[in-house]
Amino acid sequence: MASPLILFAPAIARAMGFPWVMEEFGSIFWWAAPTGAMVAPATGLVVARIGRRQKALRRFVIMATLSSALVLAAWVFGVLLAECPDGYHC
């Protein structure tokens, strides 16, 4: 749940008058947010599977699906938008 906050923390710090945070730690925050969004559901799936907790397993499957879809969409559209600016046909 903290992944969006982690992702936007450098931009928030810059808006608050701390531009050095984005310069020094921007890439760390950029990788920490998607990693956190993917590690939490994967760990929950493993623990629920080992513990044979079906209700928790279903919740973590939904959580993993949503997290994967959002991270994949952000990655794909980030790459596509970076390669195909407005006015160009890819």
C-alpha positions as CSV (number, residue, x, y, z in Angstrom):
1,M,0.0,0.0,0.0
2,A,3.0,2.3,0.4
3,S,4.2,1.8,-3.1
4,P,2.4,4.8,-4.6
5,L,3.8,7.0,-1.8
6,I,7.3,5.6,-2.3
7,L,7.0,6.2,-6.1
8,F,6.0,9.8,-5.6
9,A,8.2,10.6,-2.6
10,P,11.0,12.3,-4.7
11,A,8.5,14.5,-6.5
12,I,6.8,15.4,-3.2
13,A,10.2,16.2,-1.7
14,R,11.1,18.4,-4.7
15,A,7.8,20.3,-4.4
16,M,8.5,20.9,-0.7
17,G,11.9,22.5,-1.6
18,F,14.3,19.5,-1.3
19,P,15.4,19.0,-4.9
20,W,18.5,17.0,-3.9
21,V,16.3,14.1,-2.7
22,M,15.1,13.5,-6.3
23,E,18.6,13.9,-7.7
24,E,20.2,11.5,-5.1
25,F,17.5,9.0,-4.4
26,G,15.2,9.2,-7.4
27,S,16.3,6.0,-9.0
28,I,16.2,4.1,-5.7
29,F,12.6,5.2,-5.1
30,W,11.8,4.4,-8.8
31,W,12.8,0.7,-8.3
32,A,11.6,0.3,-4.7
33,A,7.9,1.0,-5.5
34,P,7.4,-1.7,-8.2
35,T,9.6,-4.1,-6.3
36,G,7.5,-3.6,-3.2
37,A,4.3,-3.9,-5.1
38,M,5.5,-7.3,-6.5
39,V,7.3,-8.8,-3.5
40,A,4.4,-8.4,-1.0
41,P,1.9,-10.4,-3.0
42,A,4.5,-13.1,-3.9
43,T,5.5,-13.5,-0.3
44,G,1.8,-13.6,0.8
45,L,1.1,-16.3,-1.9
46,V,4.0,-18.5,-0.6
47,V,3.0,-18.1,3.1
48,A,-0.7,-18.7,2.4
49,R,0.1,-21.7,0.3
50,I,2.4,-23.2,2.9
51,G,-0.1,-22.5,5.6
52,R,-3.0,-24.0,3.5
53,R,-5.1,-20.9,4.1
54,Q,-7.5,-20.9,1.1
55,K,-9.2,-17.6,1.9
56,A,-5.9,-15.8,2.3
57,L,-4.6,-17.4,-0.8
58,R,-7.5,-16.1,-2.9
59,R,-6.9,-12.6,-1.6
60,F,-3.2,-12.7,-2.4
61,V,-4.0,-14.0,-5.9
62,I,-6.2,-11.0,-6.5
63,M,-3.6,-8.7,-5.0
64,A,-0.8,-10.2,-7.2
65,T,-3.0,-9.9,-10.3
66,L,-3.8,-6.3,-9.7
67,S,-0.2,-5.4,-8.7
68,S,1.2,-7.2,-11.7
69,A,-1.3,-5.5,-14.1
70,L,-0.6,-2.0,-12.8
71,V,3.2,-2.4,-12.7
72,L,3.2,-4.0,-16.2
73,A,0.9,-1.2,-17.6
74,A,3.1,1.5,-16.1
75,W,6.2,-0.1,-17.5
76,V,4.7,-0.7,-21.0
77,F,3.1,2.8,-21.3
78,G,6.2,4.4,-19.8
79,V,8.3,2.8,-22.5
80,L,5.9,3.4,-25.3
81,L,5.3,7.0,-24.4
82,A,9.0,7.6,-24.1
83,E,9.6,6.1,-27.6
84,C,6.6,7.5,-29.3
85,P,6.0,11.2,-28.5
86,D,3.0,13.1,-29.8
87,G,3.0,13.6,-33.5
88,Y,5.0,10.5,-34.4
89,H,3.5,7.2,-35.6
90,C,5.1,4.1,-34.2
